[in-house]
Amino acid sequence: MKTIVIFYSYTGHAKALAQKAAEKESADIAEIRDLRRPSKFRAFALGCFAAVRGKSWPIQPLGTDLAAYDRLILFSPIWAGNTPPAVNALLEQVPENKTVLVKAVSASGSSACKERIEAVIKPRGGHLESFENIKS
C-alpha cells in the first residue's frame, strides 16, 4: 500500500509531526502551501472566519500525483475548530476512492470537523479511515 503524508503548517507544529510520521511509515511527504502566504492577521482572523464557513483558499500544486497513492495521511492545524482554508482546498482535490487518515493538530487537542471532512471526500468514494485530535 503506497502512502503519502500531506501537511499544512503555519507555525511548524503540524510539520514536525508529519515528518516523524512519514519516517515511521516510510511514506512520501508533501506540503500544502498557500498560493500567496497570508500575513499572520489574515491567516488567523480572516482564515478562521473562512475555516468556520468551510471555505478554501488557492494553494500551490503539490508537485505529486495523489492518484498514485492508496492512502493519504493528512496533518492539519485547527483554526476556530475547523480545518484551515488551504486544507479545505486540498480535501477538494482528493482523488476518487482514496483512504484518508486525518491528524488534527491544535492547542486544545479537540475539534469537531470530522463530519465536514467526510462530507467532502465521501461523494468521490473516499473513506475516512481515522480522525485523531492531537494536542500540540
KOLTILUM-33167 format. One record per residue (C-alpha): chain; x, y, z. Coordinates in steps of 0.1 Angstrom, whole numbers, plus 5000, padded with zeros to 4 digits. Example, Ala and Ser with C-alpha at 12.3 -4.5 7.8 and 13.67 -1.06 7.14 Angstrom:
2
<mise cadena="A" xx="5123" yy="4955" zz="5078"/>
<mise cadena="A" xx="5137" yy="4989" zz="5071"/>
END
This chain:
136
<mise cadena="A" xx="5000" yy="5000" zz="5000"/>
<mise cadena="A" xx="5016" yy="5033" zz="4989"/>
<mise cadena="A" xx="5012" yy="5061" zz="5014"/>
<mise cadena="A" xx="5018" yy="5098" zz="5014"/>
<mise cadena="A" xx="5019" yy="5122" zz="5043"/>
<mise cadena="A" xx="5005" yy="5156" zz="5035"/>
<mise cadena="A" xx="5007" yy="5186" zz="5059"/>
<mise cadena="A" xx="4998" yy="5222" zz="5062"/>
<mise cadena="A" xx="5017" yy="5241" zz="5089"/>
<mise cadena="A" xx="5016" yy="5278" zz="5096"/>
<mise cadena="A" xx="5036" yy="5277" zz="5128"/>
<mise cadena="A" xx="5056" yy="5244" zz="5123"/>
<mise cadena="A" xx="5038" yy="5221" zz="5148"/>
<mise cadena="A" xx="5020" yy="5200" zz="5122"/>
<mise cadena="A" xx="5051" yy="5199" zz="5100"/>
<mise cadena="A" xx="5072" yy="5183" zz="5128"/>
<mise cadena="A" xx="5046" yy="5157" zz="5135"/>
<mise cadena="A" xx="5042" yy="5150" zz="5097"/>
<mise cadena="A" xx="5079" yy="5145" zz="5092"/>
<mise cadena="A" xx="5080" yy="5119" zz="5121"/>
<mise cadena="A" xx="5050" yy="5101" zz="5107"/>
<mise cadena="A" xx="5065" yy="5100" zz="5072"/>
<mise cadena="A" xx="5097" yy="5084" zz="5085"/>
<mise cadena="A" xx="5078" yy="5059" zz="5106"/>
<mise cadena="A" xx="5055" yy="5049" zz="5077"/>
<mise cadena="A" xx="5083" yy="5050" zz="5051"/>
<mise cadena="A" xx="5060" yy="5073" zz="5032"/>
<mise cadena="A" xx="5065" yy="5102" zz="5008"/>
<mise cadena="A" xx="5057" yy="5136" zz="5021"/>
<mise cadena="A" xx="5042" yy="5168" zz="5006"/>
<mise cadena="A" xx="5034" yy="5202" zz="5020"/>
<mise cadena="A" xx="5003" yy="5222" zz="5013"/>
<mise cadena="A" xx="5013" yy="5258" zz="5005"/>
<mise cadena="A" xx="4991" yy="5288" zz="5001"/>
<mise cadena="A" xx="4993" yy="5303" zz="4967"/>
<mise cadena="A" xx="5002" yy="5335" zz="4985"/>
<mise cadena="A" xx="5013" yy="5332" zz="5021"/>
<mise cadena="A" xx="4988" yy="5352" zz="5042"/>
<mise cadena="A" xx="5000" yy="5376" zz="5069"/>
<mise cadena="A" xx="4996" yy="5365" zz="5105"/>
<mise cadena="A" xx="4964" yy="5387" zz="5107"/>
<mise cadena="A" xx="4949" yy="5373" zz="5075"/>
<mise cadena="A" xx="4958" yy="5338" zz="5084"/>
<mise cadena="A" xx="4943" yy="5338" zz="5119"/>
<mise cadena="A" xx="4915" yy="5364" zz="5117"/>
<mise cadena="A" xx="4902" yy="5360" zz="5081"/>
<mise cadena="A" xx="4914" yy="5324" zz="5079"/>
<mise cadena="A" xx="4894" yy="5314" zz="5110"/>
<mise cadena="A" xx="4863" yy="5331" zz="5096"/>
<mise cadena="A" xx="4868" yy="5312" zz="5063"/>
<mise cadena="A" xx="4875" yy="5279" zz="5081"/>
<mise cadena="A" xx="4843" yy="5281" zz="5101"/>
<mise cadena="A" xx="4824" yy="5286" zz="5069"/>
<mise cadena="A" xx="4842" yy="5256" zz="5052"/>
<mise cadena="A" xx="4858" yy="5279" zz="5025"/>
<mise cadena="A" xx="4890" yy="5272" zz="5007"/>
<mise cadena="A" xx="4919" yy="5294" zz="4995"/>
<mise cadena="A" xx="4940" yy="5288" zz="4964"/>
<mise cadena="A" xx="4970" yy="5265" zz="4970"/>
<mise cadena="A" xx="5002" yy="5258" zz="4951"/>
<mise cadena="A" xx="5002" yy="5224" zz="4932"/>
<mise cadena="A" xx="5016" yy="5197" zz="4954"/>
<mise cadena="A" xx="5040" yy="5185" zz="4928"/>
<mise cadena="A" xx="5029" yy="5149" zz="4932"/>
<mise cadena="A" xx="5000" yy="5129" zz="4917"/>
<mise cadena="A" xx="4978" yy="5119" zz="4946"/>
<mise cadena="A" xx="4961" yy="5093" zz="4924"/>
<mise cadena="A" xx="4994" yy="5072" zz="4926"/>
<mise cadena="A" xx="4988" yy="5067" zz="4964"/>
<mise cadena="A" xx="4964" yy="5043" zz="4981"/>
<mise cadena="A" xx="4964" yy="5061" zz="5015"/>
<mise cadena="A" xx="4967" yy="5097" zz="5024"/>
<mise cadena="A" xx="4977" yy="5108" zz="5059"/>
<mise cadena="A" xx="4968" yy="5145" zz="5064"/>
<mise cadena="A" xx="4982" yy="5166" zz="5092"/>
<mise cadena="A" xx="4963" yy="5198" zz="5097"/>
<mise cadena="A" xx="4962" yy="5226" zz="5122"/>
<mise cadena="A" xx="4928" yy="5235" zz="5135"/>
<mise cadena="A" xx="4916" yy="5271" zz="5132"/>
<mise cadena="A" xx="4884" yy="5280" zz="5151"/>
<mise cadena="A" xx="4876" yy="5243" zz="5154"/>
<mise cadena="A" xx="4879" yy="5236" zz="5117"/>
<mise cadena="A" xx="4904" yy="5228" zz="5090"/>
<mise cadena="A" xx="4921" yy="5259" zz="5075"/>
<mise cadena="A" xx="4912" yy="5272" zz="5040"/>
<mise cadena="A" xx="4943" yy="5257" zz="5025"/>
<mise cadena="A" xx="4935" yy="5222" zz="5038"/>
<mise cadena="A" xx="4899" yy="5226" zz="5026"/>
<mise cadena="A" xx="4913" yy="5232" zz="4991"/>
<mise cadena="A" xx="4934" yy="5201" zz="4993"/>
<mise cadena="A" xx="4904" yy="5180" zz="5005"/>
<mise cadena="A" xx="4885" yy="5192" zz="4975"/>
<mise cadena="A" xx="4913" yy="5177" zz="4953"/>
<mise cadena="A" xx="4915" yy="5142" zz="4969"/>
<mise cadena="A" xx="4911" yy="5117" zz="4940"/>
<mise cadena="A" xx="4883" yy="5092" zz="4939"/>
<mise cadena="A" xx="4883" yy="5061" zz="4962"/>
<mise cadena="A" xx="4911" yy="5071" zz="4985"/>
<mise cadena="A" xx="4916" yy="5061" zz="5021"/>
<mise cadena="A" xx="4923" yy="5092" zz="5042"/>
<mise cadena="A" xx="4936" yy="5095" zz="5078"/>
<mise cadena="A" xx="4934" yy="5129" zz="5094"/>
<mise cadena="A" xx="4956" yy="5141" zz="5123"/>
<mise cadena="A" xx="4941" yy="5174" zz="5136"/>
<mise cadena="A" xx="4968" yy="5194" zz="5155"/>
<mise cadena="A" xx="4956" yy="5221" zz="5179"/>
<mise cadena="A" xx="4964" yy="5237" zz="5212"/>
<mise cadena="A" xx="4932" yy="5223" zz="5228"/>
<mise cadena="A" xx="4935" yy="5189" zz="5213"/>
<mise cadena="A" xx="4899" yy="5189" zz="5201"/>
<mise cadena="A" xx="4879" yy="5198" zz="5171"/>
<mise cadena="A" xx="4846" yy="5190" zz="5155"/>
<mise cadena="A" xx="4855" yy="5189" zz="5118"/>
<mise cadena="A" xx="4854" yy="5152" zz="5112"/>
<mise cadena="A" xx="4819" yy="5152" zz="5097"/>
<mise cadena="A" xx="4828" yy="5181" zz="5074"/>
<mise cadena="A" xx="4859" yy="5162" zz="5061"/>
<mise cadena="A" xx="4838" yy="5131" zz="5055"/>
<mise cadena="A" xx="4812" yy="5151" zz="5036"/>
<mise cadena="A" xx="4839" yy="5164" zz="5012"/>
<mise cadena="A" xx="4856" yy="5131" zz="5004"/>
<mise cadena="A" xx="4827" yy="5106" zz="5006"/>
<mise cadena="A" xx="4809" yy="5118" zz="4974"/>
<mise cadena="A" xx="4840" yy="5107" zz="4954"/>
<mise cadena="A" xx="4841" yy="5073" zz="4971"/>
<mise cadena="A" xx="4867" yy="5084" zz="4997"/>
<mise cadena="A" xx="4869" yy="5067" zz="5031"/>
<mise cadena="A" xx="4880" yy="5085" zz="5063"/>
<mise cadena="A" xx="4898" yy="5056" zz="5080"/>
<mise cadena="A" xx="4906" yy="5076" zz="5111"/>
<mise cadena="A" xx="4904" yy="5110" zz="5126"/>
<mise cadena="A" xx="4927" yy="5119" zz="5155"/>
<mise cadena="A" xx="4929" yy="5150" zz="5176"/>
<mise cadena="A" xx="4965" yy="5158" zz="5187"/>
<mise cadena="A" xx="4973" yy="5184" zz="5214"/>
<mise cadena="A" xx="5003" yy="5204" zz="5204"/>
END
